[in-house]
Amino acid sequence: MFPWEIESRVESKQRDNEANRSKQAVWAARHPEERKAKDRRRRENDPEYLQRWRSENPERVKEHLKKQYSTDEHRIYMREYMRKYRERKKKEAEEAAKIAKNEE
């Protein structure tokens, strides 16, 4: 086989993979319940799949987290969460101070 034939095969394989991914995305959008059931079966049959995938693809995990954490929704959620967290910690500290004062 000539080198240019190998190159054309690689290019067509990439094009085929991209076409398959787009077809899969369309199918998943049209059949959300079937997709959820299929994912559920996979998790039941192989519970450690996600852990393995994350350990094998750290770059993709990092990209996903960066996208997810950079949204305004996440920032708003974290602001509210931290506000409640600080209030709770403040109350706990005040209660601990009262208990310590009463023990003296």
N, C-alpha and C positions, 0 to 999 in steps of 0.2 A: 504494500500500500504506500502511495506517495504521501509526503508530508502535508501537502495541501488538501488531500482527501481527509486526513485525520483532522485537520483544522476545521474543515467544513462540517465534519461529523460533530465536533465539539460545539460549534455554533448552533447547529440544528438541535442538538440535545438541550442546550440552554433555552432555546426558543420553545421547545416542546415542554420543558419544565415550567417555564413561565405561563404557557397556555394552560397547562394542567392546574397550576395554582389558581389562576383566574377562574377556571371552570369550577374548582372546588369551592372557591369563595362564593360564587353565584349559588351553587347548590346549598351551601351552608346558610346563606341568607334566605333562601326559599323554604328550607326545611329545618327550622330551629329546634323543634321538638325531637326530631330524629337525631340531629347532631348532639343534643344534650344526652339522649339515651345512649348513643354510641360512646360518647366521652365517659359516661357513668360506667358502662360495661368495661371500658378499658381500665378505669381506675380500680374497679373491683377485681379484675383479672390480674392486674399488675400494679399494686399500690405504690411501688417505689419508682414508677416511671418518671414522674415529675422531678423527683430528687435527682435521678440520673441525668435527665435532660438538662436541668439547671447546672449540674456540675460539668457537663460536657459542653455547654454553650454559655460561658460566663459573659462574653461580649454582648450577646443578644439580651441576656437578662439585664445587664447594666443599661443598655439602650432603652429597654422597656421601662425600667424604673425611672430613668431620667425623664422620659416622656410623661409618665404618669405623675411624677412629683412636680413637674413644672406647670401643671394646669392651675388655673385660678380656683377651680373647685377644691382642689387639694389644699391650696393655701388657706382658703376660707375655713375648710374643715379643721385644719391644724390649728389655726388661730383660736377657734372655738374650743377645741379639745384642750389646748394648753391653758386657756383661760379657766376652764373648769378644773383642770389638774392643779393649777396654782391655788385656786380657792380651796380645794379639798386639802391640799398640803398645809395651807395656812391654818385651816380649822384643826387639823390633826396636831399641829405644833402648839396651837393655843390650848387645846385639851390636855396635851402632855404637860404644858407649863402649869396649868391649873392643878393637875394631879400632883406634880412635883411640889407645888406650893402648899397643898393640903397635907402632904406627908411631912412637911417640916414642922 
